[in-house]
Amino acid sequence: MMDGHVTIALAGQPATLAPTLGAAIELSRRHENFGALLAKIEALDFLASVDVVRIGLGRTEREHEATAQEVFESGLLDLMPSIARFVFLLANGGRPPKEEDTAEAGTPFGA
């Protein structure tokens, strides 16, 4: 797996979220900023989580309903840690934080 990519089990199948500039811009536009998006994810906001998965997979708006069904079937509690990790990676330019930065900050999502 490439650095920054996050593989999730979506409706029983592996799916890889790709950290792209387009994904970062679209998610920031829809949810104000990465901090607000992470707060929604932590609060188990279903629609925000579907946005992250759909956009991370490079799917179109027309695929929103199908993606929502897959997220629902997968279980938001099971997906949440991976979805949050993906947003952290987007906030870091699509890369995992450096190990020394992770150790100092105590970030639970370090590589």
ZAMI-458008 format. One record per residue: residue number from 0; residue in one letter; chain; x, z, y of N, C-alpha, C in turn. Coordinates in nm, 4 decimals. Atoms other than C-alpha are relative to their C-alpha. Layout:
BEGIN
NUM/A/A/X/Z/Y/X/Z/Y/X/Z/Y
...
//
This chain:
BEGIN
0/M/A/0.0845/0.0000/-0.1181/0.0000/0.0000/0.0000/0.0888/0.0000/0.1241
1/M/A/-0.0758/0.0096/-0.1236/0.1231/-0.0842/0.3477/-0.0181/0.1273/0.0822
2/D/A/0.0114/-0.1155/-0.0884/0.1976/0.1937/0.5942/-0.1197/-0.0183/0.0927
3/G/A/0.1136/0.0032/-0.0904/-0.1126/0.2771/0.7917/-0.1294/-0.0427/-0.0646
4/H/A/0.1212/0.0399/0.0702/-0.3569/0.1255/0.5452/-0.0516/0.1188/-0.0805
5/V/A/0.0616/-0.1111/0.0723/-0.6011/0.3679/0.3859/-0.0974/-0.0582/-0.1018
6/T/A/0.0896/0.0472/0.1051/-0.7661/0.2944/0.0527/-0.1028/0.1079/-0.0301
7/I/A/0.1105/-0.0907/0.0294/-1.1050/0.4503/-0.0101/-0.0744/-0.0530/-0.1226
8/A/A/0.0895/0.0423/0.1073/-1.3458/0.4405/-0.3029/-0.1366/-0.0217/0.0638
9/L/A/0.1257/0.0345/-0.0660/-1.6470/0.2589/-0.1613/-0.0967/-0.0542/-0.1049
10/A/A/0.0998/0.0352/0.1014/-1.9468/0.2478/-0.3943/0.0676/-0.0302/-0.1337
11/G/A/-0.0671/0.0112/0.1280/-1.7117/0.2879/-0.6890/0.1107/-0.1036/-0.0072
12/Q/A/-0.1030/0.1031/-0.0020/-1.4711/0.0120/-0.5854/0.1045/0.0333/0.1065
13/P/A/-0.1008/-0.0239/-0.1042/-1.1386/0.0392/-0.3998/-0.0187/-0.0966/0.1158
14/A/A/0.0091/0.0794/-0.1225/-1.1504/-0.0850/-0.0414/0.1078/0.0522/0.0946
15/T/A/-0.1114/-0.0396/-0.0860/-0.8644/-0.0828/0.2079/-0.0332/-0.0203/0.1464
16/L/A/0.0195/0.0040/-0.1443/-0.9071/0.0021/0.5749/0.1323/-0.0406/0.0637
17/A/A/-0.1213/0.0516/-0.0632/-0.6556/-0.1931/0.7846/0.0030/0.0382/0.1476
18/P/A/-0.0110/-0.0417/-0.1398/-0.5355/-0.0461/1.1149/0.0461/-0.1168/0.0878
19/T/A/-0.0324/0.1113/-0.0881/-0.5494/-0.3328/1.3619/-0.0314/0.0373/0.1447
20/L/A/0.0306/-0.0214/-0.1418/-0.5518/-0.3484/1.7398/-0.1484/-0.0235/0.0250
21/G/A/0.1426/0.0277/-0.0165/-0.8980/-0.5009/1.7179/-0.0867/0.1160/-0.0445
22/A/A/0.0751/-0.1164/0.0489/-1.0232/-0.2058/1.5130/0.0111/0.1155/0.0995
23/A/A/-0.0205/-0.1084/-0.0969/-0.8720/0.0402/1.7613/-0.0844/-0.0222/0.1246
24/I/A/0.0762/0.0308/-0.1216/-1.0321/-0.1347/2.0590/-0.1493/0.0152/-0.0250
25/E/A/0.1435/-0.0042/0.0285/-1.3734/-0.1728/1.8957/-0.0490/0.1433/-0.0211
26/L/A/0.0423/-0.1382/0.0236/-1.3916/0.1890/1.7758/0.0078/0.0831/0.1277
27/S/A/-0.0096/-0.0714/-0.1277/-1.2729/0.3203/2.1131/-0.1159/-0.0384/0.0919
28/R/A/0.1102/0.0486/-0.0845/-1.5309/0.1067/2.2902/-0.1321/0.0620/-0.0436
29/R/A/0.1272/-0.0513/0.0513/-1.8135/0.2255/2.0664/-0.0132/0.1521/0.0114
30/H/A/0.0068/-0.1459/0.0100/-1.7201/0.5954/2.0622/0.0790/0.0719/0.1090
31/E/A/-0.0667/-0.0556/-0.1183/-1.5455/0.6571/2.3989/0.1502/0.0143/-0.0150
32/N/A/-0.1435/-0.0200/0.0232/-1.2061/0.7559/2.2558/0.0182/0.0536/-0.1421
33/F/A/-0.0256/-0.0461/0.1366/-1.0373/0.8633/1.9330/-0.0393/0.1466/-0.0189
34/G/A/0.0380/-0.1413/0.0106/-1.0961/1.2340/2.0049/-0.1492/0.0166/-0.0228
35/A/A/0.1456/-0.0065/0.0170/-1.4705/1.1826/2.0417/-0.0404/-0.0531/-0.1369
36/L/A/0.0298/0.0555/0.1316/-1.4745/0.9686/1.7283/0.0348/0.0996/-0.1104
37/L/A/-0.0378/-0.1004/0.1002/-1.2872/1.2337/1.5282/-0.0979/0.1166/-0.0019
38/A/A/0.0988/-0.1080/-0.0052/-1.5325/1.4980/1.6495/-0.1282/-0.0412/-0.0723
39/K/A/0.1193/0.0500/0.0696/-1.8202/1.2815/1.5246/0.0229/-0.0011/-0.1511
40/I/A/-0.0303/0.0039/0.1435/-1.6496/1.2339/1.1895/-0.0003/0.1412/-0.0581
41/E/A/-0.0021/-0.1397/0.0460/-1.5855/1.6074/1.1577/-0.1415/0.0565/-0.0090
42/A/A/0.1390/-0.0456/0.0009/-1.9543/1.6653/1.2371/-0.0846/-0.0770/-0.1014
43/L/A/0.0655/0.0809/0.1032/-2.0380/1.4213/0.9527/-0.1040/-0.0952/0.0593
44/D/A/0.0852/0.1008/-0.0625/-2.1939/1.1661/1.1882/0.0044/-0.1252/-0.0879
45/F/A/0.0061/0.1097/0.0955/-2.3073/0.9021/0.9410/0.0282/-0.1351/0.0658
46/L/A/-0.0162/0.1307/-0.0634/-2.3275/0.6091/1.1834/0.1417/-0.0223/0.0516
47/A/A/-0.1392/0.0129/-0.0443/-1.9834/0.6772/1.3321/0.0908/-0.0279/-0.1199
48/S/A/-0.0801/0.0215/0.1204/-1.8383/0.6936/0.9816/-0.0193/-0.1414/-0.0545
49/V/A/0.0262/0.1378/0.0429/-2.0054/0.3656/0.8879/0.0749/-0.0975/0.0908
50/D/A/-0.0750/0.0856/-0.0932/-1.8548/0.2088/1.2022/0.1477/-0.0057/-0.0384
51/V/A/-0.1422/-0.0042/0.0357/-1.5060/0.3223/1.0987/0.0253/-0.0820/-0.1258
52/V/A/-0.0188/0.0727/0.1259/-1.5443/0.1864/0.7467/-0.0206/-0.1497/0.0221
53/R/A/0.0301/0.1420/-0.0195/-1.7030/-0.1427/0.8520/0.1082/-0.0700/0.0807
54/I/A/-0.1007/0.0605/-0.0871/-1.4556/-0.2126/1.1306/0.1367/0.0026/-0.0671
55/G/A/-0.1268/-0.0079/0.0717/-1.1605/-0.0929/0.9218/0.0121/-0.1034/-0.1104
56/L/A/0.0002/0.1035/0.1035/-1.2610/-0.3386/0.6505/-0.0040/-0.1406/0.0590
57/G/A/0.0067/0.1306/-0.0644/-1.2888/-0.6190/0.9058/-0.1332/-0.0700/-0.0210
58/R/A/0.1330/0.0564/0.0209/-1.6579/-0.6676/0.8368/-0.0712/-0.0209/0.1331
59/T/A/0.0753/0.0321/-0.1214/-1.9006/-0.8105/1.0910/-0.1167/0.0969/0.0189
60/E/A/0.1182/-0.0817/-0.0318/-2.1938/-0.6393/1.2591/-0.1141/-0.0329/-0.0971
61/R/A/0.1052/0.0406/0.0946/-2.4198/-0.8352/1.0223/0.0140/0.0728/-0.1332
62/E/A/-0.0239/-0.0713/0.1258/-2.2646/-0.6383/0.7343/-0.0181/0.1512/0.0144
63/H/A/0.0157/-0.1436/-0.0276/-2.3509/-0.3015/0.8914/-0.0906/0.0681/-0.1040
64/E/A/0.0946/-0.0643/0.0917/-2.6504/-0.2284/0.6688/0.0571/0.0114/-0.1410
65/A/A/-0.0604/-0.0046/0.1333/-2.4673/-0.3165/0.3469/0.1107/0.1050/-0.0052
66/T/A/-0.1067/-0.1006/-0.0062/-2.1713/-0.1029/0.4547/-0.0597/0.1400/0.0033
67/A/A/0.0666/-0.1307/-0.0060/-2.4047/0.1863/0.5398/-0.0472/0.0425/-0.1382
68/Q/A/0.0458/-0.0307/0.1356/-2.5530/0.1659/0.1898/0.1179/0.0427/-0.0875
69/E/A/-0.1183/-0.0326/0.0802/-2.2047/0.1727/0.0344/0.0576/0.1369/0.0388
70/V/A/-0.0478/-0.1315/-0.0454/-2.0984/0.4709/0.2479/-0.0924/0.1086/-0.0530
71/F/A/0.0970/-0.0964/0.0508/-2.4180/0.6534/0.1528/0.0218/0.0259/-0.1494
72/E/A/-0.0202/-0.0130/0.1442/-2.3605/0.5849/-0.2184/0.1321/0.0698/-0.0339
73/S/A/-0.1319/-0.0594/0.0240/-1.9974/0.6968/-0.1910/0.0035/0.1477/0.0330
74/G/A/0.0048/-0.1396/-0.0419/-2.0838/1.0260/-0.0251/0.0906/0.0254/0.1187
75/L/A/-0.0749/-0.0211/-0.1234/-1.9775/1.1070/0.3274/0.1007/0.1143/-0.0127
76/L/A/-0.0944/-0.1108/0.0178/-1.8168/1.4361/0.2233/0.1269/-0.0452/-0.0706
77/D/A/-0.1169/0.0511/0.0719/-1.5881/1.2503/-0.0159/0.0832/-0.0940/0.0866
78/L/A/-0.0695/0.0987/-0.0831/-1.5003/0.9816/0.2396/0.0636/0.0585/0.1264
79/M/A/-0.0399/-0.0531/-0.1302/-1.4518/1.2028/0.5457/0.1513/0.0177/0.0175
80/P/A/-0.1442/-0.0172/-0.0237/-1.0835/1.2988/0.4943/0.0739/-0.1330/0.0185
81/S/A/-0.0657/0.1304/-0.0113/-0.9792/0.9356/0.4461/-0.0388/-0.0715/0.1290
82/I/A/0.0461/0.0622/-0.1247/-1.1893/0.8148/0.7383/0.0719/0.0638/0.1186
83/A/A/-0.0702/-0.0695/-0.1085/-1.0367/1.0808/0.9649/0.1471/-0.0397/0.0029
84/R/A/-0.1410/0.0418/0.0058/-0.6864/0.9898/0.8466/0.0169/-0.1386/0.0609
85/F/A/-0.0067/0.1350/-0.0540/-0.7542/0.6262/0.9309/-0.0074/0.0012/0.1532
86/V/A/0.0106/-0.0082/-0.1463/-0.8591/0.7171/1.2857/0.1290/0.0570/0.0597
87/F/A/-0.1292/-0.0525/-0.0466/-0.5412/0.9269/1.3277/0.1053/-0.1104/-0.0008
88/L/A/-0.0962/0.1097/0.0082/-0.3386/0.6252/1.2144/-0.0227/-0.1016/0.1114
89/L/A/0.0307/0.0913/-0.1107/-0.5167/0.3999/1.4641/0.0521/0.0567/0.1318
90/A/A/-0.0454/-0.0643/-0.1239/-0.4380/0.6501/1.7388/0.1517/-0.0023/0.0124
91/N/A/-0.1461/0.0042/-0.0001/-0.0714/0.6246/1.6401/0.0513/-0.1439/-0.0178
92/G/A/-0.0430/0.1391/0.0074/-0.0543/0.2465/1.6620/-0.0022/-0.0574/-0.1400
93/G/A/0.0117/0.0509/0.1353/-0.1499/0.1960/1.2985/0.1079/0.0486/-0.0943
94/R/A/-0.1115/-0.0518/0.0814/0.1470/0.3937/1.1679/-0.0209/0.1475/-0.0294
95/P/A/0.0025/-0.1442/0.0264/0.1756/0.7295/0.9964/0.0912/0.0706/0.1005
96/P/A/-0.0900/-0.0737/-0.0894/0.3259/0.9981/1.2213/0.1350/0.0218/-0.0674
97/K/A/-0.1326/-0.0294/0.0545/0.6964/1.0587/1.1799/-0.0039/0.1372/-0.0642
98/E/A/0.0029/-0.1271/0.0732/0.7667/1.3399/0.9361/0.0360/0.1174/0.0879
99/E/A/-0.0379/-0.1133/-0.0842/0.9408/1.5549/1.1957/-0.1106/0.0348/0.0988
100/D/A/0.1122/-0.0262/-0.0897/0.6431/1.5139/1.4320/-0.1107/0.0724/-0.0740
101/T/A/0.1045/-0.0618/0.0809/0.4024/1.6089/1.1541/0.0324/0.1454/-0.0285
102/A/A/-0.0387/-0.1364/0.0319/0.5991/1.9186/1.0582/-0.0128/0.0907/0.1217
103/E/A/0.0077/-0.0817/-0.1223/0.6162/2.0399/1.4177/-0.1444/0.0239/0.0421
104/A/A/0.1378/-0.0124/-0.0469/0.2527/1.9737/1.4960/-0.0894/0.0671/-0.1028
105/G/A/0.0840/-0.0583/0.1039/0.1216/2.1046/1.1629/-0.1200/-0.0855/-0.0309
106/T/A/0.1118/0.0899/0.0227/-0.1030/1.7994/1.1320/-0.0263/-0.0131/-0.1490
107/P/A/0.0319/0.0077/0.1422/-0.2855/1.8019/0.7978/-0.0069/-0.1434/-0.0518
108/F/A/0.0156/0.1392/0.0421/-0.3023/1.4202/0.7932/0.1341/-0.0714/-0.0036
109/G/A/-0.1324/0.0614/0.0018/0.0736/1.3594/0.7848/0.0243/-0.0795/-0.1270
110/A/A/-0.0300/0.0874/0.1144/0.2224/1.1017/0.5545/0.0735/0.0752/-0.1083
//
